[in-house]
């Protein structure tokens, strides 16, 4: 199924953090651009920000930052959800510096 369509549904926003992490970790996830995944994570967090914001730092490592442009990464670091959470911005910086993200085959 097309991740873009699925991630726009109410059911997607109802996933718990473990279900979300499992889905976005799939190597064969059908996304044209990794920014689609970022936007889906933002929608998921904003659906219940108070409860979900604390999970950002554990979710972010599953985004393949090596598939993003430096401009995309910079925009993520400037996003209010990341700027308000030092742990999230540190996760992004660490992943980018290490360059340990995997590729997608979907």
C-alpha positions as CSV (number, residue, x, y, z in Angstrom):
1,X,0.0,0.0,0.0
2,X,1.1,3.5,-0.6
3,X,2.4,5.0,2.6
4,X,1.4,8.6,1.6
5,X,-2.3,7.6,1.5
6,X,-2.1,5.5,4.6
7,X,-0.3,8.1,6.6
8,X,-3.1,10.6,5.9
9,X,-5.8,8.5,7.5
10,X,-7.2,8.7,11.0
11,X,-6.1,5.1,11.6
12,X,-2.5,6.2,11.1
13,X,-2.9,8.9,13.7
14,X,-4.3,6.3,16.1
15,X,-1.2,4.1,16.0
16,X,0.7,3.7,19.2
17,X,4.4,4.6,19.2
18,X,5.6,1.0,18.8
19,X,3.3,0.5,15.7
20,X,4.5,3.7,14.2
21,X,8.2,2.9,14.7
22,X,7.7,-0.6,13.3
23,X,6.1,0.8,10.1
24,X,8.6,3.6,9.5
25,X,11.5,1.3,10.1
26,X,10.6,-1.0,7.2
27,X,13.3,-1.1,4.5
28,X,10.8,-1.6,1.8
29,X,8.4,1.2,2.8
30,X,6.8,2.7,-0.3
31,X,7.8,6.4,-0.1
32,X,9.1,8.5,-2.9
33,X,10.9,10.8,-0.6
34,X,12.0,10.5,3.0
35,X,10.4,13.9,3.7
36,X,7.1,12.1,3.3
37,X,8.0,10.0,6.3
38,X,9.0,13.1,8.3
39,X,5.7,14.8,7.5
40,X,3.8,11.7,8.6
41,X,5.7,11.6,11.9
42,X,4.9,15.3,12.5
43,X,1.2,14.6,11.8
44,X,1.2,11.7,14.2
45,X,2.9,13.7,17.0
46,X,0.6,16.7,16.5
47,X,-2.5,14.5,16.7
48,X,-1.8,14.3,20.4
49,X,1.3,16.5,21.0
50,X,1.3,16.4,24.8
51,X,1.4,12.6,24.9
52,X,3.5,12.0,21.8
53,X,6.2,14.8,21.9
54,X,8.3,12.8,24.4
55,X,8.6,10.0,21.8
56,X,10.2,12.2,19.1
57,X,13.8,11.3,20.1
58,X,13.1,7.6,19.8
59,X,11.2,7.9,16.5
60,X,13.6,10.2,14.7
61,X,16.5,7.6,14.3
62,X,14.1,5.6,12.0
63,X,14.1,8.4,9.4
64,X,16.8,7.8,6.8
65,X,18.6,11.2,7.0
66,X,21.1,10.1,4.4
67,X,18.3,10.2,1.9
68,X,17.5,13.8,2.7
69,X,19.1,17.0,1.3
70,X,21.0,19.2,3.8
71,X,18.2,21.7,3.3
72,X,15.6,19.2,4.3
73,X,17.6,18.3,7.4
74,X,18.1,22.0,8.3
75,X,14.3,22.6,7.9
76,X,13.7,19.7,10.3
77,X,16.1,21.1,12.9
78,X,14.1,24.4,12.7
79,X,10.7,22.7,13.0
80,X,9.0,23.7,16.3
81,X,8.6,20.1,17.4
82,X,12.4,19.7,17.2
83,X,13.4,23.1,18.4
84,X,11.4,22.7,21.6
85,X,13.0,19.3,22.3
86,X,16.8,19.3,22.8
87,X,16.8,15.5,22.7
88,X,15.2,15.5,19.2
89,X,17.6,18.0,17.7
90,X,20.6,16.1,19.2
91,X,19.3,12.8,17.7
92,X,19.2,14.4,14.2
93,X,22.6,15.9,14.6
94,X,24.1,12.6,15.8
95,X,22.5,10.6,13.0
96,X,23.7,13.1,10.3
97,X,27.2,13.2,11.7
98,X,27.5,9.4,11.9
99,X,25.9,8.9,8.5
100,X,24.6,5.5,9.7
101,X,21.2,5.6,8.2
102,X,20.2,2.8,5.9
103,X,18.7,3.0,2.4
104,X,15.1,2.1,1.4
105,X,14.3,-0.4,-1.2
106,X,10.6,0.4,-1.7
